Amino acid sequence: MRIVIVGDRYASNGLRPLLDFLVRVSYIRLRTNLFYVSGEAKEVGALAPVFERFPSEVIREFSHMGILPEVILKDLLYSEWNGLSDAYLPELRMRQGPVITEKMEGQKWIVSGRAALIKDGTKAAMFSDRGTRGIQWLADDKPQMIVTVPSPSDGKLISVLVQDTERKVSAERKGDEMIVRIGLRASGRLLSTESELDVTKADSIKLIQRAVSEEIKDQMEEAVALARDNQADPFQWSEIAEYRFPSLWKEWQPQLRERLADSVDARITVRFELKDTGSEKDAVYSRKSDGSG
């Protein structure tokens, strides 16, 4: 079995029976991807793929290509046995309409959605689109995504491909609180720009880098905010408190969820470096056109 899809009714009533079943079935691997759909899961199995043999081949690539946060069975089992049964599931959405290339009317297909917040084994809320991207920056291994920001000069859109990411997480205790520091360093290249900003100038590049860094940070903070508002721990920060600061962990026990929401201060820093703008200053062809050289 390559993927497991959980419908809304099942997710809202609790995932524990499903996890108990999956862990007992020998042919279901721990690397099996899991997804959430807002309707009934059986609708996905009825899809007719155009090129691939099975719908699962398409769905699996949503996670493998970084379009959605990747969640495997091992992740949910870990949160169930070692945490507070809090997690998140990437969402698949069903769309219906004509498939132009196949000249078929009323066909259903799958698109990427957001992410469902799982609290105590049940669906508690939905992350926003920006919050879902924030999950990937916070939790995915080496995320690569396109980030689009308004130009600092004229407000027109600039898109960059962010890659070569490195994330560091550290924690410290301050009184009865825990500070979690998340540092993300990344580099990337310019994909497209509608702005008149001169990307051959160092000052312009710095403006773009700052705008992209702030956008990524905002996405991460939006994901953290939803988890805090729901007193959920999808990023397993409670585990840091339990093993790094056991005395603090004991103090929190009577009201653990409330303390995790009120006494964990997430401090996020992002540094993005634009390495390739796709342009060249004083190019050879321009010098030749001027009759020099």
PEKADA-V513555 format. One record per residue. N is the residue number from 1. RES is the residue in one small letter. PSI is psi in whole degrees, -180 to 180 (999 if undefined). D_CENTER is the distance of its C-alpha to the mean C-alpha in Angstrom with 1 decimal. Layout:
BEGIN
n=N res=RES psi=PSI d_center=D_CENTER
n=N res=RES psi=PSI d_center=D_CENTER
END
This chain:
BEGIN
n=1 res=m psi=131 d_center=24.0
n=2 res=r psi=-34 d_center=20.8
n=3 res=i psi=156 d_center=18.5
n=4 res=v psi=128 d_center=18.9
n=5 res=i psi=128 d_center=18.2
n=6 res=v psi=125 d_center=18.7
n=7 res=g psi=167 d_center=20.3
n=8 res=d psi=-43 d_center=20.1
n=9 res=r psi=-40 d_center=23.6
n=10 res=y psi=-45 d_center=22.9
n=11 res=a psi=-35 d_center=19.6
n=12 res=s psi=-21 d_center=21.5
n=13 res=n psi=-7 d_center=24.4
n=14 res=g psi=136 d_center=22.7
n=15 res=l psi=-7 d_center=21.1
n=16 res=r psi=-46 d_center=23.7
n=17 res=p psi=-37 d_center=26.3
n=18 res=l psi=-46 d_center=23.9
n=19 res=l psi=-39 d_center=22.7
n=20 res=d psi=-39 d_center=26.4
n=21 res=f psi=-46 d_center=27.3
n=22 res=l psi=-37 d_center=24.6
n=23 res=v psi=-17 d_center=25.6
n=24 res=r psi=-12 d_center=29.2
n=25 res=v psi=121 d_center=28.9
n=26 res=s psi=-31 d_center=29.7
n=27 res=y psi=0 d_center=28.3
n=28 res=i psi=119 d_center=24.7
n=29 res=r psi=158 d_center=22.9
n=30 res=l psi=-19 d_center=20.4
n=31 res=r psi=7 d_center=18.1
n=32 res=t psi=130 d_center=18.1
n=33 res=n psi=144 d_center=14.8
n=34 res=l psi=144 d_center=14.4
n=35 res=f psi=163 d_center=13.4
n=36 res=y psi=140 d_center=14.5
n=37 res=v psi=145 d_center=16.8
n=38 res=s psi=-19 d_center=18.4
n=39 res=g psi=-135 d_center=21.8
n=40 res=e psi=137 d_center=23.5
n=41 res=a psi=-30 d_center=22.0
n=42 res=k psi=-19 d_center=25.3
n=43 res=e psi=-33 d_center=24.8
n=44 res=v psi=-38 d_center=22.2
n=45 res=g psi=-17 d_center=24.9
n=46 res=a psi=0 d_center=27.4
n=47 res=l psi=148 d_center=25.6
n=48 res=a psi=102 d_center=27.7
n=49 res=p psi=148 d_center=25.9
n=50 res=v psi=-50 d_center=27.6
n=51 res=f psi=-41 d_center=27.3
n=52 res=e psi=159 d_center=25.7
n=53 res=r psi=-37 d_center=27.8
n=54 res=f psi=150 d_center=25.3
n=55 res=p psi=-30 d_center=22.4
n=56 res=s psi=-30 d_center=20.5
n=57 res=e psi=-35 d_center=20.6
n=58 res=v psi=-47 d_center=18.7
n=59 res=i psi=-41 d_center=16.1
n=60 res=r psi=-32 d_center=15.4
n=61 res=e psi=-19 d_center=14.6
n=62 res=f psi=-39 d_center=11.6
n=63 res=s psi=-43 d_center=9.8
n=64 res=h psi=-32 d_center=12.2
n=65 res=m psi=3 d_center=11.8
n=66 res=g psi=16 d_center=8.1
n=67 res=i psi=-35 d_center=8.2
n=68 res=l psi=158 d_center=6.1
n=69 res=p psi=139 d_center=4.5
n=70 res=e psi=126 d_center=8.0
n=71 res=v psi=126 d_center=10.3
n=72 res=i psi=168 d_center=13.9
n=73 res=l psi=-38 d_center=17.1
n=74 res=k psi=-39 d_center=17.6
n=75 res=d psi=-46 d_center=14.6
n=76 res=l psi=-39 d_center=16.0
n=77 res=l psi=-38 d_center=19.5
n=78 res=y psi=-45 d_center=18.7
n=79 res=s psi=-30 d_center=17.4
n=80 res=e psi=-41 d_center=20.5
n=81 res=w psi=-29 d_center=23.1
n=82 res=n psi=-8 d_center=22.0
n=83 res=g psi=-146 d_center=20.2
n=84 res=l psi=17 d_center=20.5
n=85 res=s psi=33 d_center=19.0
n=86 res=d psi=140 d_center=15.9
n=87 res=a psi=-160 d_center=12.5
n=88 res=y psi=154 d_center=10.0
n=89 res=l psi=132 d_center=10.3
n=90 res=p psi=143 d_center=8.6
n=91 res=e psi=139 d_center=11.3
n=92 res=l psi=139 d_center=13.8
n=93 res=r psi=142 d_center=16.3
n=94 res=m psi=135 d_center=19.9
n=95 res=r psi=154 d_center=21.8
n=96 res=q psi=136 d_center=25.5
n=97 res=g psi=-178 d_center=27.7
n=98 res=p psi=143 d_center=29.8
n=99 res=v psi=104 d_center=28.7
n=100 res=i psi=-43 d_center=30.6
n=101 res=t psi=-23 d_center=30.8
n=102 res=e psi=-4 d_center=32.3
n=103 res=k psi=44 d_center=34.4
n=104 res=m psi=136 d_center=33.3
n=105 res=e psi=148 d_center=33.1
n=106 res=g psi=28 d_center=30.9
n=107 res=q psi=148 d_center=28.5
n=108 res=k psi=144 d_center=25.2
n=109 res=w psi=171 d_center=22.0
n=110 res=i psi=139 d_center=18.3
n=111 res=v psi=161 d_center=15.6
n=112 res=s psi=146 d_center=11.8
n=113 res=g psi=-136 d_center=11.2
n=114 res=r psi=-135 d_center=8.9
n=115 res=a psi=142 d_center=8.3
n=116 res=a psi=132 d_center=11.5
n=117 res=l psi=125 d_center=12.2
n=118 res=i psi=122 d_center=14.7
n=119 res=k psi=125 d_center=17.5
n=120 res=d psi=39 d_center=20.5
n=121 res=g psi=-1 d_center=19.7
n=122 res=t psi=156 d_center=19.6
n=123 res=k psi=126 d_center=17.3
n=124 res=a psi=-31 d_center=17.7
n=125 res=a psi=176 d_center=15.6
n=126 res=m psi=133 d_center=12.9
n=127 res=f psi=152 d_center=10.0
n=128 res=s psi=173 d_center=10.7
n=129 res=d psi=-44 d_center=9.2
n=130 res=r psi=-37 d_center=8.6
n=131 res=g psi=-35 d_center=7.4
n=132 res=t psi=-40 d_center=4.7
n=133 res=r psi=-34 d_center=3.8
n=134 res=g psi=-36 d_center=5.1
n=135 res=i psi=-43 d_center=3.5
n=136 res=q psi=-40 d_center=2.4
n=137 res=w psi=-33 d_center=5.7
n=138 res=l psi=-31 d_center=7.1
n=139 res=a psi=-30 d_center=7.0
n=140 res=d psi=154 d_center=6.6
n=141 res=d psi=116 d_center=10.1
n=142 res=k psi=60 d_center=11.0
n=143 res=p psi=144 d_center=8.1
n=144 res=q psi=119 d_center=10.0
n=145 res=m psi=158 d_center=9.4
n=146 res=i psi=129 d_center=12.1
n=147 res=v psi=128 d_center=12.5
n=148 res=t psi=128 d_center=15.5
n=149 res=v psi=154 d_center=17.6
n=150 res=p psi=142 d_center=21.2
n=151 res=s psi=135 d_center=23.8
n=152 res=p psi=-18 d_center=25.3
n=153 res=s psi=-47 d_center=28.7
n=154 res=d psi=3 d_center=28.9
n=155 res=g psi=-3 d_center=25.7
n=156 res=k psi=158 d_center=25.2
n=157 res=l psi=140 d_center=21.8
n=158 res=i psi=130 d_center=20.7
n=159 res=s psi=136 d_center=17.9
n=160 res=v psi=151 d_center=16.9
n=161 res=l psi=116 d_center=15.1
n=162 res=v psi=126 d_center=13.2
n=163 res=q psi=-174 d_center=13.8
n=164 res=d psi=53 d_center=15.7
n=165 res=t psi=148 d_center=13.3
n=166 res=e psi=122 d_center=14.8
n=167 res=r psi=135 d_center=13.5
n=168 res=k psi=134 d_center=16.2
n=169 res=v psi=128 d_center=16.4
n=170 res=s psi=164 d_center=19.9
n=171 res=a psi=152 d_center=21.7
n=172 res=e psi=153 d_center=25.1
n=173 res=r psi=138 d_center=27.3
n=174 res=k psi=96 d_center=29.1
n=175 res=g psi=-125 d_center=31.6
n=176 res=d psi=20 d_center=30.1
n=177 res=e psi=162 d_center=26.6
n=178 res=m psi=129 d_center=23.8
n=179 res=i psi=122 d_center=22.1
n=180 res=v psi=118 d_center=18.7
n=181 res=r psi=125 d_center=18.2
n=182 res=i psi=115 d_center=14.9
n=183 res=g psi=128 d_center=15.8
n=184 res=l psi=122 d_center=13.7
n=185 res=r psi=136 d_center=15.9
n=186 res=a psi=160 d_center=15.2
n=187 res=s psi=170 d_center=17.5
n=188 res=g psi=-170 d_center=17.6
n=189 res=r psi=156 d_center=20.0
n=190 res=l psi=130 d_center=21.0
n=191 res=l psi=-48 d_center=20.5
n=192 res=s psi=156 d_center=22.5
n=193 res=t psi=137 d_center=24.1
n=194 res=e psi=-1 d_center=26.3
n=195 res=s psi=156 d_center=27.5
n=196 res=e psi=4 d_center=30.9
n=197 res=l psi=129 d_center=29.5
n=198 res=d psi=104 d_center=31.2
n=199 res=v psi=3 d_center=28.6
n=200 res=t psi=-8 d_center=31.4
n=201 res=k psi=140 d_center=32.0
n=202 res=a psi=-39 d_center=30.5
n=203 res=d psi=-38 d_center=30.3
n=204 res=s psi=-41 d_center=28.3
n=205 res=i psi=-40 d_center=25.8
n=206 res=k psi=-39 d_center=25.4
n=207 res=l psi=-42 d_center=24.8
n=208 res=i psi=-44 d_center=22.0
n=209 res=q psi=-42 d_center=20.4
n=210 res=r psi=-42 d_center=20.7
n=211 res=a psi=-42 d_center=19.2
n=212 res=v psi=-42 d_center=16.1
n=213 res=s psi=-44 d_center=15.8
n=214 res=e psi=-37 d_center=16.2
n=215 res=e psi=-45 d_center=13.7
n=216 res=i psi=-43 d_center=10.8
n=217 res=k psi=-43 d_center=12.5
n=218 res=d psi=-40 d_center=12.8
n=219 res=q psi=-43 d_center=9.1
n=220 res=m psi=-43 d_center=8.7
n=221 res=e psi=-32 d_center=12.0
n=222 res=e psi=-38 d_center=11.3
n=223 res=a psi=-43 d_center=8.9
n=224 res=v psi=-39 d_center=11.7
n=225 res=a psi=-42 d_center=14.3
n=226 res=l psi=-42 d_center=13.5
n=227 res=a psi=-42 d_center=13.6
n=228 res=r psi=-43 d_center=16.8
n=229 res=d psi=-30 d_center=18.4
n=230 res=n psi=8 d_center=18.2
n=231 res=q psi=46 d_center=19.4
n=232 res=a psi=161 d_center=16.7
n=233 res=d psi=62 d_center=15.4
n=234 res=p psi=-17 d_center=12.1
n=235 res=f psi=9 d_center=11.6
n=236 res=q psi=38 d_center=15.2
n=237 res=w psi=-21 d_center=16.8
n=238 res=s psi=-30 d_center=19.9
n=239 res=e psi=-35 d_center=20.5
n=240 res=i psi=-46 d_center=20.9
n=241 res=a psi=-40 d_center=23.5
n=242 res=e psi=-41 d_center=25.2
n=243 res=y psi=-29 d_center=25.8
n=244 res=r psi=-36 d_center=26.1
n=245 res=f psi=71 d_center=27.9
n=246 res=p psi=-35 d_center=29.8
n=247 res=s psi=-38 d_center=32.3
n=248 res=l psi=-39 d_center=29.6
n=249 res=w psi=-42 d_center=28.0
n=250 res=k psi=-38 d_center=31.4
n=251 res=e psi=-33 d_center=31.9
n=252 res=w psi=-19 d_center=28.7
n=253 res=q psi=-44 d_center=29.6
n=254 res=p psi=-35 d_center=31.6
n=255 res=q psi=63 d_center=28.8
n=256 res=l psi=-49 d_center=25.7
n=257 res=r psi=-41 d_center=23.1
n=258 res=e psi=-40 d_center=24.8
n=259 res=r psi=-36 d_center=25.1
n=260 res=l psi=-36 d_center=21.5
n=261 res=a psi=-38 d_center=20.7
n=262 res=d psi=-25 d_center=23.6
n=263 res=s psi=8 d_center=24.2
n=264 res=v psi=118 d_center=20.9
n=265 res=d psi=107 d_center=20.4
n=266 res=a psi=119 d_center=17.0
n=267 res=r psi=114 d_center=17.9
n=268 res=i psi=132 d_center=15.4
n=269 res=t psi=139 d_center=16.7
n=270 res=v psi=133 d_center=15.3
n=271 res=r psi=114 d_center=17.7
n=272 res=f psi=137 d_center=17.3
n=273 res=e psi=125 d_center=20.2
n=274 res=l psi=109 d_center=21.2
n=275 res=k psi=-26 d_center=23.2
n=276 res=d psi=119 d_center=24.3
n=277 res=t psi=-7 d_center=25.3
n=278 res=g psi=14 d_center=27.1
n=279 res=s psi=164 d_center=30.3
n=280 res=e psi=133 d_center=33.4
n=281 res=k psi=132 d_center=35.8
n=282 res=d psi=53 d_center=39.5
n=283 res=a psi=159 d_center=38.9
n=284 res=v psi=-43 d_center=41.8
n=285 res=y psi=-32 d_center=42.3
n=286 res=s psi=-33 d_center=42.6
n=287 res=r psi=-38 d_center=45.3
n=288 res=k psi=-37 d_center=47.2
n=289 res=s psi=-23 d_center=47.2
n=290 res=d psi=-3 d_center=48.9
n=291 res=g psi=10 d_center=51.6
n=292 res=s psi=152 d_center=50.9
n=293 res=g psi=999 d_center=50.6
END
